[in-house]
């Protein structure tokens, strides 16, 4: 479904052919066609209020000959990536993720103060960036539904990780998560939890994010 290559500060996911991708990525968001999704690692100190992430990343992508790729930005060490694959009734799915829980939040609750974002051992921003691809040729509506499944699976993995916020409870994600879901264009109309697409996609995303969260919690969150 996808291959990957690592050359810090870059991590690149490559599809065997151009797919239709849906995301809110800082570079080429929305519904686009691409065969590449690239992570650019930055330092925590770079991510200040005056940092124009969109323009800076666009320049970085163009400089690497990847202007047409979808681009992600993270302060997480991109070499910490996790990859998971799943198959249900012949439908294949894969997820490549980098997972940091430093700026964790809980959906619907008040935004957390700065000290709540810090892991127990040392400050680190961290966020969750993932790309998930499925083999089924999805309609636009099914691709949107697949995005909801990927988000659910990400949230489940975060809630299972043990990352908690003071006076709020289990985190559900971070303040800067980004999800990219990709599939061949086609006429498959549904990708929900009752479908093979939803099952394979959900398992791949959950497993990749869960493993990344375990690694982060062992290093920074005080979890065993």
N, C-alpha and C positions, 0 to 999 in steps of 0.2 A: 504493500500500500504506500509506503514511503521509506526513503532512505535518509540518512543524516550524515553530516560532516561537521566536525568541530575544529575550529582554529581560533581560539580566544583572541579577541573579544567577540567572535562570531560563532553562532550555531545555526546551521541551515538544514531545513527539512526540504526534501525534494520529492515530488510526485513523479511517477513514470511518464505521465503526460499531463497537459494542462487540465486543471479541474476548476469547477466553479466554487469559489470560497466566499464565505460570509463571516464578517468580523467587525469589531470596532477598533481594529489595530491603529496605531498612530500613523502608519504609512500604508496607503491604499486600503482604507477601510471600506465597509459596505459590501456590496455584491460584485465581485470581480473574477476574472479568469487569470489563473497563474499556475506555474509549476514549482514555485519556490515560496517558502516562508522562512524569513531570517530573523534571528534574535541578535540584537546588539547589546553587549554588556557595557554598563557604565558604572562609575563609582557613585556611592551614596552621596558624596559631597557635590557631585554634578547636578543632582536633582533638586535644585533650589527653586524658589518662586520665580526667578528671572530666567530660568533655563527654558528656551523655546525648543521643546522636544521634537515637535513636528518638523520644523525647518532643519534642525540639526540632523535628525535621522534621515530625512530626504537626501541631504547632501552626502551622508555616509553611505547610504544605499547606492546612490548614483556613482560614487567613487569606486564602489566594488562591482559595478556593472549589473546591479540588481534593482534598478529603478522600477522595473515592472513587478517585482516581488512584493508580497505582503511583509511589512516590517514591524517587529516587536522590540520593545525596549525594556531592559530589566537591570536591576542592581544585583541580582542573584548571580553567583558564579555559574556560567553557562555549562561548565564541565560537570555540574551536578545533575544534568538532565536525566530523565527516566523515560523509558520507552515500553509500552505495553501493546499487545495485540490480542484480538479476540475474533472468533468466528461462530456464527449461528446460522444454521440452515444454508450454508454456502455464502452468506454475506460476511465479508471480512471488514474489520475496522482496526485502526492503529492510532495511537496517541503518543506524541512526543511532548514532554512537559518540562519546564523548570519551575520549581516550587520553593517559595520563601513565604513565611508567615509573619514577618516582622511588623508589617503595617496592617495587621488583621482587624477586621470589623465584623459586626453582626448586623445582618440586614434588618432594617426597621427600627434599630435602636439609635440613640444619640451617638454621634461620632466620638470615637475614643480620644482622650487626651494623649499627648505625645508619649508620656511614660508608659502607657498601656501598650504601645506599639513595640516597645523594646523587649527583646528576649531576655531571659534571666542572666545570660552570661555576658553579652555585650550588645551595643546598639547595632542594628542592621535592618535596613528597610525591607527588602525582600518583597516579592509578589508572586503571583501565579500566572504564568503564560503557557498556553497549550495550543497545539494544533492537532486536530483529530480528522481523520479521513476515513470514508467508507466506500466500499466497492459498488454499492447500489446506485443506479442512475436516478437521482432525486429531482423531483419538480422543485420549483422555488418554494412552494408552500411546505413541502417535506423537508427542505433544507432548513427552513426557519424552525420547524418542529424539532429537527435534529439538534439545532443550537440549544433548544430548551432542555433536551436530554443531556447534552454535554454539560450544561450549567448545573443541572440537578446532580449529576455524577460527581462533578467537582465539589459541590457543596457537601454532599454526603461524605466524601473523603476528608474534607477539612473538619467536619463535625466529629468524625471518628478519630481524628488525630490527637485529641486532648488539648488542643490550643484553646485557652479560655481567656476571657476579658474580664477585668475587675468589675464586679457588680453588674455584669451583663450576661455572662454565661458563655457557652461554646461559640467560637467564631464560626462564621459561615463562609468567609472568603477574606480577601484583602481589599483595600481601597482602590487598588489599581490593577485588578485582575484583567486579563484579556483572553478571549477564547476565539479560535479560528476553527471553523468546521468546513470541510471540503468534500465534494463528491462529483462524479461525472454528471453532467446535465441529462435529464431524462424525464420519464413520466411516472415514476414511482410516487404515489400520492401521499403516503403516510410513513412516518418514521418515529412513531410513539412507542411507549413502553410495552405495548402488546405486540410489536412487530419484531422480526429478526433484526432489522436495522437498529431499532432502539436498544435491543438487548446487547448486540455486539458493541455498538458505540458506547453505551453506558458502562459496560464492563471494561473496555479498553481505557476510557477516560478515568474511571474510578481507580483502576489498578495503577495507572501511571502517577496520578496525583497522590494516591495513598502512599506509594513508595517514596515519592519525593518529600511528602510531609513527614514520614517517619525519619528520613535522613535529617531533615531540618530540625525536628524536635530533639533528636539525639544530640545534635551539635549546639543548639541555641535555646531550646525550650525547657530543658531540665527534665525531659521524659526519658524513660529507659528504652 
